[in-house]
Amino acid sequence: MFTVGTFRQFSNTESLKLKLTETGSLNILLISVDSLEETSDLEVLVQWNQPTFLSLLASLFGSPVDVTSENFLSLFEGALYFGMEMILSKCKMWLTKAMSVNRAPLVQVNDLIGIWEFGSEIVNNYLPELCTSYLAKNFIWAMSCSSFGDVPQDLLLSSIQHPHLTVDSEEHLCGALLAWIAANKERCTEDVSIDLLKQIRISLLPLWFVAGKSTYQSLSMCSNASSCRSITILKQPSTYYMDALRDGDLHNLRIRLTEFTQRMDLSGCPQIKPAIILLSVLPCPLSLEPLLRKKIKQLVINHELLNGNAFKISWEMWPNLIFEAVQEIDISNCPMLPLEVAVECFSMSFPSLRTLKAANHLSFSTTKVLQLVKRCPLLCDIDLTVDVSPVIPTRMSILSSFPATQTSSASFDLTGSPLPGSRSYMSRPLLSNITKLTLEGRIDVCDFDLQTISNICVSLTYLSLKGCTSLSDVGMSALICKCLKLNSIVACDTFFGQQSILALFSLNNCYDRVAAKHSEKNILPACNLQMLHMGGCKGINMTTFSELMFQAYMLKSLCLRETQVLDDGLFSFFGSSLEVLDVSNTKVSAAAVAHVIGRNPGLRCLKARGCESLLQQEIKIKGREYSNKIFPFELGKFCKLDEISVGWGFSYISLEALKPAVSCLKAIEVGLGGMLGQDGLKRLPAVCPSLESVVLYFQVISDHLIVNLLESLTHLKSFALCHCLGETSSLSFKVSMPNLRKLRLERVAPWMSNADLVSLSRNCANLIELSLLGCRLLNSESQKIISSCWPGLISIHLEECGDVTSDGVVSLFDCHAIEDILLRHNGSGIQKDFIGNAVKKLPMLRKISLDICDAKDKDFDIPELDDRHFLSHVKIARCKSQGCNFNLQHVRASRSPVHTETLVLVWDSKQLTRTIIKERV
C-alpha cells in the first residue's frame, strides 16, 4: 500500500528524485530542472510495498506485470498514485476477466473485501459495482468461506439486492444472512438485521426452516411472518395468490433464477404450486401486465378446482424465459406441485437439465415419469424416492395383506390423453440418457415397469430398488442382463436372489468379451460391479455369491447386512478399491473382516454391529488361527474411517487400536455386545474429536461421562442413548449444544420432568428430531413445551412418556413441519379422528405410528385414499393384553387377548394396501 505524507502537482520544469531507504520508505524529492537544486522542504514520505513498487518500476523498462488476486490491490493503488495508465488498464482487464469467469472463483473473499473498500473511497470508479456483481454471482461459494463474516454490511446488502444474485434456494440465502448476523452480533444492530432479513422472500422458505427460526430473537419478526404466510398458503392457497395478483406484490413469489443459476432447490416447500413456477420463468415486466395477471388467476382457480388432478398448462400462451445454466432441480417434499406439470415447465425453461430429485411424490406413476423424460433430453439422473414401507416380507411374519382400495391405472402420453395400453408405449421405445435412477421405496413398481426401464434406459449405470417389494428376482435379473453398463445396484429388502446373482455373471454384463476371449483358462475376467447392496435379501446361494466376489474386485461399496453370507464370501474377495462395507447382523468372523480391511486401505465406512461371531476368542480357518482382535488392529494400520458401527467384540482396547484410523471419524455407533466402558467413553472425544453423530446402546454411562462427551464434541449434530445402564440425572444435559439437530433418549431419562424438558430446550434449541422413550413423569403440558420450544421439529417420537396424550393431542399440531409422528403408550386420550386432523393440520406429515390402547374411544378413523394428503404410512399396534379386530374404516379393540399384531396401511400411486403383521413395528 502507498501512504502519502504531503503532495502537490509538479510542473513540467520539475522532476522526481527517488531515494530508497532501509526502513522500507520511499523519499521523493522535488527538483527544479532550471536550478538543478533539491527542494528539501517539498520532500514527500511514502510508505510502500517493496515488491509492488519494484514491479511498477520494472514495467517502465518493459518488464511484464503479472496481476493476481493477491497483488491486484497494491498494483492498482500504486499505478493510480503514479498515474500509470497502462498498468491501470491491465489491472482493469484482469479484474473484469477474473470476475466474469463462471467456474472456480479467482478472487478470494478477503481480496474482494479489500478491493471493494478501496474502490468505495474513489469517486466515479467501477470497482464497487464489479465487486458487488461478483459477490452476487458467487454467493453460494462466498457463504462457505471462513471470511464471509468479514464482508462489510453495505457490500452484503448491495449484493443480495443485485439482479445477478445466484443462490440454490431461499433457505441458503437466509442461512447465510443468519450466519453473518451471528458473526457480527457485537456491531450488528437490530435495524441492520431487519434491513438484511427484509430481502428474504419468505414465501419460498421451507416450512421446517421458518418454523424453527421463530425462537430466534433477531428473526422473530421475519420467521413468524414466514410461518404464518406458509400456513396461509396451505390453508387458503387461492385466496393468498389472488390477493398477491390483485395487489401487485409478485416479487416475493418469484424463485430467484439468473443466467448463472445451476441448481434450483425447492425441497420441503409445501406452498410451492404451478403458479409460482410459472411466475418465476416469466419475464419480470410481463408478469405485471393485466392480461397475464388474469390468465394466472384462471390458472390458480383451475388448479384448485381440479385439486391438482388432470391439471394442465398450455405453455404456448406463456412467453417463458430460458435458463441454459440450470442442471439440477430438487422438488422433493412439495406435495402441492404436480410432478407432471413441473416436468413440462422444466422442459420448456431448463433445456440443460441433467438431475431431477422428486422424492415423496406419491401421486405419480413411474411409467409416466419415463414418458416425460423425453421432454428433457439431457436428463441423466432421476430420484423418485419414497419412504420404504414398514412391511418387509423378508423380515417379518405377515398374517394378511391385500389392497383395500383400487384406483384406475391408465397410461398417459405427454398431452395427457390415455394410450390404448401400456404395451403400445413399449412397442416404440425412446432411448434416453438416464444413467442413474433411484426408485427407493416404490412398492408400486412391478416387473413390467422394470422391463420398460430396461428398454428406455439402455445407458443405466446406477439403479436403486431398495424396498421395492413388488419386484421378483426374475424381473430384476432380466433388467441386469439387458442394461449392459449397469455397475451399481441397490436392492436391499427386496427379493433380489439367486437369479439376479447369476445375471451378474452373464457375458452381456459382467465380462469384457474381448478379455474373456483372450484370458488364460484359469483366470476369470473381472466383473465391472462397483456397488452391490443386497442387505436383507435371503434367497442367495453362498457358493454362487463367493464366485461373484472372486471376480468383483472393482467393488467400492458392499452391503451384506442381515444376509446369510459366511466367511467364504469375504475371503473370496480380493478387491482393493472398497470404501464401504456393511456386514451388520451376519455370521462373518473377525478374520474374514480383517482380510477385507487389509486389502482395502481406502475403506471409509465399516458397519459390523450385531455380528456375534466377532466375539469368538479365536477361529481356525484353513489350518490357520486368528484372534478376534485382529480386525481393529488391521483398521488401525491401514484405514482412515469416516463412519463405524460395531457391537460384539468391541472394547476400549479396540478403540485404542483404532486410534490412527478414527482421528477424523464423523459417526460412531456402538451396539449390543460392545463394551467401551468408562475409560473408553472418557477417551472417545480425544480419540475422535470430529464426531458429528454418536449412538450408544447398552453402555454404562454417568452424568460425568455424558457431560464430557457433550462439552468436548463441539461438532455434534446427532446424539442417541438407548437402553444404557448407570445413574444419570438432569445434570447430564445442562450443556449448551447449539449444533445438535437430532436427540434420541430411550430408557435413560426416567427422571425427566417438564422443568427438565424446558432446560433441555434451552441447551438444544435447534433440534429437528426428538425421540423420548420411558420418560414417565411427563404429562399433557409437555406437548405445549415441545411445540413452543421446538416448533421446527420434523420428527417426534414419544413412547411410554407418562400422560402426554391423556387429554388428547392438540399442542403438537403447532409443530407445522412434522413429517413423522409416533405416539404410543402415553395415555388413552387420543381422539378418534386424530389421523384425519393430523393430515389436515400438518401438511408435511407422511408417517404416523399409534397404539390402539391410546385411543380415547378404542377406535381410529382411517382416511380415504383421496383424503390422505401427503400421508404414506400408518402403523397401529396393540398390546398383548388387548385383542383387536382390524377393520378398514375403523380399528376397534375387543376383549379377547391375542398375540401382538400391527395394522400397517401403506398408500402408493395406485392404491391403499392393508397388512396385518404378527409383531409390533
N, C-alpha and C positions, 0 to 999 in steps of 0.2 A: 504494500500500500504506500501511497505517496501522500505525505502530510506537509503542507507548506507553511512556513513562518510568515514572511511578508513577500509581496509580489506586486509588480506593476508591469504594464506592457512596455517592451523596449522597442526603440526606433530602429530604422534601417542603418543608422550610423553607430549602433551599439551591437555588441555580441556577447555570448556567454562563455565564461571560463569555468571549467568544471574541476573541482578538487575532491578526490575520493579520500575519505578519512578512514581510519582503522576501526572506528566505532560503528561503522555501518551508516554514516551520514554522507550526504552529497552537498558540498558547499558550492553554490552558484554565485560567481562574481560577475557583476555587470561592468563591461569595459567599453570605454569610448573609443571608437575607431580613429577619430581625429587626433586625440591626445595620447592614445595607447596607454592610458593610466587607469589603474584599478580604482574603482569607486567602492571603497570598503564599506561605506555606510549603506550601500544597497545590497549587501550580502544576504542571500536567502538560504535558510537551512531547510533541507528536505529529508524526511525520514523515508528511506527507500528499501524496496525488496531487491536485494542484490542480483539474484538470478534473472528476475524480470527485467531489471534495468540493463543488464548485460545483453539480454536477448533483444531489447529495443535498440540498444546501441549497435549491436551486430547487424541488425536489419538495415541500418543506414548504409552498410557496406555490402548489401546484397545477400546476407545470410538469411535462409528461410526461418520463419517463426512457426513453431508447432503449437497450435491452440488446443487446449484440453479443458475438461470440466474443472480441474484443479487450478489452472493458471489463467483462466479466461478473465476473471475479475481484475486481477492485478495487471494483466496486459492491457485490458480495456481502459483502466483508470490511468495507467501511465501514458498510453497513447493519446488519451483525451487531454491529459495535462500538457504534453509536449506538442499537441496538435499534429500527430502523425496520422493523416487521413488514410494512408494505405493500410496501416495496421488496424485502424478502426473499421475499415471496410472488410478486412479479412475476419476480424472478430465477429462482425455482424453476420457475415456469410456463414461462418462456422456455427454460431448460435442458432441461426434460423434453420439450418440444416439439421442440427442436433435435436432441436425441439420439434421437428416435423417427422422424425423417424417413428414408425409405428411399432417397431419391435422393442427390444430391451432398452429402457431409458438410458441416455448417455450422460445426462446432467443429474447428479445426486441431489437429494433434498437439501443438504447443508449448503451446497454451492448455489442452488436455486434461491435459497433464502438470502444469501449474500448479494447475489445479482439483483434480486428484486429490491432489496433495501437500498442499494446504491442507485439503482435506476429511479427509485421514488424521489430521490433528492435532486434529480436533474429535470429541468423543465423541458417539455416537448420531446420526450425520449420514448423510444419504442420498447425498452426493456420491461417495464411493468406489465404491459399487455401481453408480451410474448411469454413472460413467466406465468401469468395468470392462465393463459390458454394451455400452456404446457402442463401445469398442475391439474387443470380440469380434465385434460385428455388422459392423464396418467394417474388419476386419483386413486384407483384400486392399488396400484403399485406403491404410491406415496404413503397411503394409510398403513401399509405393512412395514414401513421403515421405522427404525427406532427414533429418528429425529422428527417424526411427524408432529409431535407435541410442540416443537420449536417454531412451527410455521406461524408467522405473525397473523393476528386476527384479521387485519384488512385484506391480506393476501388470501386467507382461507375463505372469507366471506365473498370476495370477488370471484374466486374460482368456482364456488358452488352456485353462484348466480350466472356463471358463464354458459353460453349456449352449447359449448363443447364438453360440458361436464359429463363424464362417462363412468357409470357405476353399474355393477351387475344387478343390484337391487336397491330399493329404498332402505331396506334393513341395513345394508352395508354402509350406506351414507350416514344413517342415523347412528350406527355403532361407531363410526369414525368420529363423528362430532362429539359423542359422549366421551370417547377416549381423549379427545383434545381438551374438552372441558375439565376432565379429571386431572389431566397433566398440568393444567393451568389454573387450578382451583384457587390458588392464592391471589392471583391477579385478574381472575375472570369474574366480573360482576354478574348479577342476575340479569341485567339488561343485555349484556353481551351474549349470555346463554340463550336468552329468548330470541335475540336477533338471528342467531345461528339456527336454532331449532324451528323457527318460523319458515325456514327454507325447505323443511321436510314435507313431502306430500303424504300426509298422514293416512290418506285413504288407501295407500298402496303398501302399507306395512303389514307383515304377518300378524295374525291375531295374537298368537302366543307372545310375540315380541312386545307389542304395545300393552298387552295386559300385564306383563311382568314389569314393565317400566313405570307403572303407576306408583310404585313405592319409592321412586327416586324423587327427592325434593326438587331438584333443579328441573325435572322433567314432568312434574305432576300436572302442570297445565297442559302440556303437549300430549302426554300419554293418555290422560283421562279423556281428552277430546278425541284422541285416536280410537280408543277402545269403544267409546260411545258411538263414534261415527261408523266404525266397522260393524257394530251390532245393529245400528240403524239400517245400514245397507242390507244386512242379512234378513232382518225382520220385515222391512218395507223397502225392498230394492227399487220398485217402480217409483215410489214417492221421492226417494232420495235423488235418483237420476233425473226425474222430471224437474225437481227444484233446481238442480245444477244446470240443466239445459235452459230453464227459464231465466235464472239469474245471471247466466253467462260465466259462471265460475267452473270452467272446464279444465283449467290449468292443473289442478291437483288430482285430476282423474287420468292424466296422460302419463304413461310409463316413459321414463327417461330413455330415449333412443337417439343416438347420434350416428354420424357416419363412421365413428370409431368403435361402436359397441360390438363386442364379440360374444358376449354372454348375457342372456336375459333370465333372471331368476325371479319367478313369481310364486315359488312354493310356499305353502302354508297360508295363502291368502284366500279365504272362503268368499270374500267380497268381489273377487275378480270375475267379471262376466264378459260376454262377447262385446258389449258396448264399449268397455274400457279398452279392449284390444283394438277395436275399430278406431276409436278416438286417437289412439297412440300412433297409428300408422297413417292417419290423415295429415295433410299439410296443415300446420297450425292456423293460418289465416282462414282456410276453408272451413275449419271446424266452428268458426264463429258466424258463418253465413246462415241466415234464417232458413233457407231451403234445406240445407243439410241438417240443421238442427231438427227440423220437422221430420226428416227421414230417420234420424237417430231415435227420436221419440217413438216413432212407429216400431222401430226395431226393438226397443225395450219392451213395448206393450206386447208385441208378438211373442217375445221370449217368455214373458210372464204367463201369457195365455196358454202357451204350449208346454210350460214348465220344463223347457229345455228339450222336450221330445220332438223329433221331426223338425227341429228348428233349422232354418237355412237362411243364408245371406246371399243375395245376388251381388257378387263382388264387382260386376261390370259397372254398376252405378256409383262406385266409390273410387275417387282418384287417389289411391293409396300410394305411399312413398315406398321406395325400395332401399333396404338396408343390406348392402352387399357383405359387410364385415361380420354379421351375426352368424355364428357357427353352432352355438349351443343354447337351448331353451329348456328351462325347468318349470313345468306347471304341475308338479306333484302336489297333492292335497289341495286342489282347487275344485271343490265339489260343485260350484255353480257355473263352471266353464265346460260346456260340452266339448269333448275331445275332437269330434269330427269337425266342428265349426272352427276350433282353434287351429287344427292342422291345415284347413283350407286357407285360413288367413295367413298362416306361416308360409305356405307355398307361394302366396302372392307377393309377400313383402320381404321374405328372407330366402332368396334363391340359393344361398351358400350354406344353408342349414345342414349340419352333419350329426348333431346329437340332440335327441329329444328324450327328456325324462318326464314321464307322466305316471308316477306311482299313485296307486289308490284311486284310479278311475274305474269304478266297477261297472258303470253302465255302458260299456263299450266293448264290443267283441274283438277278439284278436284278429279274426279274418278281415274285419273291416279296416283295422289299422293297416294291415298288409296291403289292402287295396289302395288306401290313401297315400301310402309312402311313395307311390309313383308320381305324386304331385311334387315331391321333394327329391329330385333325382340324386342328390349328393348325400342323402341321409345314410349314415353307416352305423349308428349306434342308437338303439331304441330300448328304453327301460319302462316296462309296464308292470312293475312290481305291485303286488297287493299283499296284505297280511297273510302269512301262512296259516292255513286252517288248523285249529286245535285238534282236529280229527286226523291222526296219522295212523292208517291201518297197520303199518308195520310195527307200531309201538304198543298198541292198546287193544283191549278186547271190546269189540263193538257188538251190542245187543241187537240193534236195528238201525237202519239208515235208509231213507227214501226221500224223494222230492216232495215237499209239502205243497208247493205251487209250481205251475209251469207257465212260462210265457212263450209266445210265438217267437221263433228264432229264424228269421229270414235273412238272406244275404242281401247286401245293398251295393250298388255301384256308386261312382263318385257323384252322381247327380241326386242320389237319394232314392232312386227307383229300385224296387226289388228285382233281382235277377231271377231267371227261370229256376235256377238251382245253384248250389254251391259248386257243383262239379262243372258247370259252364265256365266258371272262372278258372278252374284247374285246366281246362282244355286250351286256354290261351294264356299260359304263364308269362308274366313280365319279370325279367331278371332285374334284380336290384343290386345296389352297392352295399347292402347291410352286411356288416362283419361281426357286429356284437348285438345280441338280442337277449333281453332279460325278461322272463315270464314268471318270475318267482311268485309262488302262492296261487297261481291261477288254476283252480280246480275245474274251471270250465273249458280248459284246453284239452282236447282229445287227440287220439291218434290221427284222425283225419286232418286236424289242424297242423300237426307236425308234417304230414305229407305235403300240405300246402306250403308250409315254410320251406321245406327242402326243395320244392320246385322253384320257389321265388328267390330264396337266399342262397344261391349257389356259392357265394364267396364267404359264407359264415365261418368265423374262426372261434367265436365265443358264444356259448349258449347256456343260460341258467334256467333250469326247470325245477328248482328247489320247491318241494311241497306241491308239485303238480300231480296229485294222487289219482287223476283220471287217466293218466297215461300208462300204457302197458310196456313191458320190457321189449316186446316185438316192435311196437311203434317207435320207441327210442332207438333201437338197433337199426331200423330201416333208415332213419334220418342220418345216423352216424355213417352208414355205408354210402349215402348219397352226397353228403356235404364233405367233399374231399379235403377241404382246407381246415376243417374243424380240429382245433388243438386244445380247446379249453371247454370242459364240461362240468357243470354244477348240477348234480342230480340227487342231492340229499333228500331223504324222506320221500322217495318215490319207489316205484317197482323196478328201477334200474337193476339188472341182474345178469345172469349168465349170457343171454343173447346179446346184450349190449357190450359185454366184455369181449365176446367173440368177434363182434363187429369191429372192435378196435384193432383186431388182428388182420382185417381184410387188406388185401393189396391195394384196394382203392383208397384206403385212408391211412393205415399205419405204416406201410412200407414205401420206400422210394423204389419204384420199379427198376430203375437202372441199377441202383445199389444192390437190390436183391438179385438181379441177374448176374452181376459180376463179383458178388461177395464169395468168400470161401464157404465151403459146405458147412463147416462147423461154427460159422459166425453169422448170427442173425442181424439183419439190418435194423436200424434204430427206429423206434416209434417217435413221431413228432409231437406226442402229447406233452403239453406244458402245464395243464391244470386238470386234476381229476378230484372232484368232491363227490363222494358217494356215502356220506355219513347216514346211518340209519337204514341202509339198504341190506337186505338179508339174503336174497337168493343168488349168491355168488359162490362159485366153486373156487376154493382156495388154491387148488393146483393151477387152474387157469389164470387166476389172479397173479400168482407168483411168476408165471411165464410172462405176463404182461409187464410186471415190474422189472423183470430182467431186461426188457427191451426199452422201457420208457425212461432212459437215463437223461432225457431233456426236461423232465418234470421240474416245475418251480413251486407248485402248490399241491399238496396231497392231504385230503381229509378222509379219514377212515373211522371216525367216531361211531361207536355203537354198532360196529360190524363184527363179523366172525373172523376177522383177519388174525393170523397167527404169526409167529416169528419168521417162518419161512418166507412169507411175503415181503418182510422188510429186509431180510438177509439176501433176497434176490435182487434188491435194488442197488445199482452201482452208479447212480447219477451223482453229479457234483454241483448241480445248479439249484437245489431245493432251498426255498426261502420260507415256506410254511408247511408245518407238519402237525396234523391233528390225529392223535390216536386215543382220544378220550374214551373211557369205558370200553376198552378192549382187553384182550388177554396177552398182549405183547410183553416181552420181558425187557429188563434194563439193558441186556446185552444187545438185543435187536435194535432198540432205540439208539444205543451208543454207536452201533455200526453205521446207521444213517447219519448221525451227527458228525462222526469222524470224517466222513467223505464230503460233507457239505458245510464248509466254513461260512457260507453266506446265509445260513439259517437265521431268520429274523423272528419267527414266531413258532413256539412249541406248546402244544396242548396235550397233556398226558394225565389229566385228572380222572380219577376213577379206575385207574389201571392197577388192580390188586396184585398182579404178577410182579410189579416193580418192588414189592415188599419182600420178595424172596431173598434170603441172605446170599445164596449162591445158586448158580444154574450151570448145568453142563450141556454144552451144545457141540456136537461133532467131536466129542472127546476133550473139549477144552472147557475149563471152569471160568465163570465170570462172576464178579461181585455186583450186588445191586447198587453199589455206589459209583459204578463205572460211568453212567451217563451224565451225572452232574460234573464229574471231572473232565469228561470229553467236551461238554459245553464250555466249561471254563477255559479250556485250552484253545478252542477253535472259533467260537462264535461270538457275535455281538447282538444280543437279543433286544427286540422292542416289546415283546409280549411273551408271557409264560403262564401256563396254567398247570398246576401239579397237585398231587394228593399223596397217595400211598408211597411210602419210602422216602418222602422229602422231609428234611430236618434242618436244624441250624447248621450242622456240618455241611449239608448240601448247599446251603446258602453261601457259606464261606468259600466253598469250592467254586461257586458260580461267580464270585466277585468280578473277575475280569470280563465276564460275558454280560453282566447285568448293570454295568455302570451307567448305561443310557436307557435302561428299561423304562417303558411308559406304562405298562399294565401288568399286574400280577394277580393271580387267583390261586389261593391255597385251599383245597377241599378236604373232604374226609380222608383221614389217614396221614395227612401232613402234620408234622409236629414242629412248628417253628420255635415254640417255647418263648419264655420271656426274653431270653438273650437274643433270639432271632428277631422278634418284633422290635426290640430295642435297637438292634443294629440295622434294621431294614432301611430307615431313612438315610443312614450314612452310606450303605452299600448301593442303594438305588435312589439317589436324590432327585431324579427327574420324573418320578412316578406321577401319573395322572389318574390312574384307576387302581384301587385296592379292594379286593373281595376276599374275605376271610370266613371260612366255615369251620366250626368246631375247634376253634383255637382258644387257648387260655389267655384271657385279657384282663386288664385292670384299668382304672382311671388314669394312672400314671402312663401306661403304655399308649392308650388312645390319645391322650393329650400330646405326648411326644410325637406320635405319628402326624397328627393334625397340625401341630405347630411347625414341624420340620418340613413337611411336604407342601410347599407353598404353591405348587402347580396342580394340586389335587382337584380333579373335576368330578370323580365318581368314587363313592365310598360305601362299602357294604359290610355289615357284621351280621352273620347268620348263625344262629344256634351256638353261639360261643359260650364258654364257661368262664366263671370268675365273677367277682363282685365289682359292679360298676354303679355309678350314680350320675346325677345331672352335671357333675363337675367335668365329666368326660367331654362334653360338647360346649363348654364355655370358652371356646376358641374361635376367633374370627376366621371364617373361611369364605371370602368373597368370590372365589373361583369355583366353589363346589356347585355342581349342577344336578347331581343325582345322589340321593341318600336312601339307603335301604337298611333298616334295623329290624331284624327278625328274632324275636325272643331274647333280646339282650337289654331291653329297656322297660321292664315291668314297672319301674318306679316313675315313668313319665306321666306327669300331670299336665293340666292346661297351662300352668305357670311355666313348666319346663318347655312346653311347646312354643310359648311366646319367646322364651330365652333362645331356643333353637332357631327360631325365625330371624332373630336379630343377628345371629352369628352366621347363618346360612341364608342370606336374603335372596340369593339368586337361583334357588332351586327350581327346576322344571319337572323333576320326577321325585316323588316321595312315596316310600313303601314302609308301613309300620305293621308289625305282627306281634301280638301279645302285650300291647300297652293297655292294660285293663283298667287304668284309672281315668282314662279319657271318657268324655260324655258328649252330649249333643252340642254343648258350647264349643267343643273342639272344631266343629265344622266352621263356625264363624272365624275362629282363629286361623285355620288353614286358608280359607278363602280370602281373608283380608291381608294376611301376611305373605301369601304366595299366590297372587291372582293369576300368575302366568304359568301355572302348572299345566303340563300336557299329559301327565300320568299320575294317578293317585290310587294307591292300594292300601286299604285298611282292613285288617282281619283280626278278629278277637281283640278288638280295641274297646272294651267296656261297653258303654251305652251310646256310642256315637250316633247310631241310627234309630235309637229307641223312640224318638219323636219324629221320625221321618227324615227325608233328605230335602233340604231347602237351600242352605247357605252354599253348599258345594256347587250349586248351579251358577254362582258368581265367578267361578273359575271358567270363563267363557271358552278357553282354548283347550280344554281337556279332550284328549283323544282316546284314552284308555282309563277305565274306572273299574276297580274291584272293591266290593263291599260285602264282606262275609262275617257272620257271627259277631255283629256289632249292635244287636238289639232288634227285636221284631217290630219295627215301626215303618218299614219301607212301604210306600204306597203301592196300591195295585197297578196304577197307571204310570209307575216310575219310568219304565223303559220308554214309553211314548213321550213323556215330558222331557226326558233327558235328551232324546234326539232332536226335539224342537228347540230346547234352550241351549244346547251345546252343539254348535254347527260342525265342529271338527270330530265329534265322537264317532269312533269306529268299533271299539271293543267294550263290552260290558260283561262283568262276572258277578254273579249273585248266588245266594243260598236261599233255598225255599223257607228255611226256618226264620229268616229275617223278614219275610213278607207279613205285613200287618194283617192281611186277610187270608194268609196262606195261599196266595194266588198272585200271579203276574200276568198282565195282558201282553200279548205278543203282537207287535205291529205288522200290518200287511206289507207285502213286497214294495208297493209304491209309497208307503209311508215311512220307510226306514231311514230316509235322508241319506246320511253318509255311513250308516251303520253296516258293518260287515260280519261281526261275530257276537253272539250272545251265549254265555255259558251259565246254566242254572243248575247248581248242585244241591244235594240234600244230605243230611246226616244219617248215620246208620240207624239211629233211634226213631227215625220217622220214615213212613212209607210215602210213596209218591206216585200218583197216576199222571203221566205226562199227556197233555193234550195240546194240539197245535195252537189253539187260541187262548187257552188258559192252562196254567200249571198249578194243579191243586193237590195239597197234601192229604194223605189218608192216614189211618191209624196203624195199619199193619206194618211191622218193621221188616225191611228187606235190606239187601246189600246196598252199599253206596253206589249211586248212579249219578250221571250228569247228562242233562239235556243240552246239546250243542246245536245252535241254529247258525247256519252259515249262508250268507247271501252272495251270489256271484252275478255275472252279467245276464244269466238266463233264469235263475230260479232260487228259491229258498230250500235248503236241504236240512232235514231234521234227523239228528242222530242221537241215540242213547248209548252212552259208554258205561261200561261196568267198572268205573273208578271215578275218582274226583280229579278233574282237570281245571 
